[in-house]
Amino acid sequence: MTKILVTNDDGVLAPGILALAQAMRVLGDVEVIAPSANQSAGGHKKTLFQDIPTSKAELADGTSALAVSGSPADCIALAALGIMEWPVRIVVSGINRGANMGQDITYSGTVTAALEAAINGVPAVAVSLGQRDADDVADYALAAQIAVSVVRRVLEKGLPPFTILNLNVPKGPVKGMRLTRQGIRIYRDELEKAGEIYRIVGPEPGGMTDEEGTDLWAVHNGYASLSPIHLDLTAHRFLADLAAWDITL
Ligand SMILES: [Mn+2]
């Protein structure tokens, strides 16, 4: 039986992970290991040398799950280190409440859970819905169906090492699928101050450079966006220029 591990960063009780777990059952045997609390924008956090409490949880439809008091990447690390049968065939992360595009990728727990799977040699897909107010499992149904078609192909074809797929689905109707590259988001964060306490807040969604072929362009224009993301963050195009700086000891 094809083992599929489902996780997220919105927390084990979020509606998006329920929709995803339900949809993935047509492709295999689903296990759910997810953070007990919302870990959105937590980045690729790994909890080292600290206790990571876990507890049994239940999704709204009765699906049993493991809730982890840690990050999304911790959930995958624990799985890879042996709290379940490993390797699984694939890790699917989401469905996130809100898109993960452009520089969001480095903040996103949804994406970094998938990256943690890639580090541990398992193919992974991150799934996000471009709708911040999606609060009902039905809001995620279409994104879950699109995720099924993507995951079905990954199960057939595999993925190259250290490579994941980042799927972003707009609020419907969806015109089709575009293969995209990472675009550029323009954040409009603001600072709130109360005495010595600060808060970073900001309008949602932020701006973007609306360049055709990017994830942001696709979702903004009503297409589902599928980007291959690689863990190699080297600025390859800058290496030659950097060499010309002639930094020596
Ligand atoms: Mn989230």
Residues whose N, C-alpha, C, O or C-beta is under 5 A from the ligand:
A	BS01	MN	D9 D10 S40 N96 R97
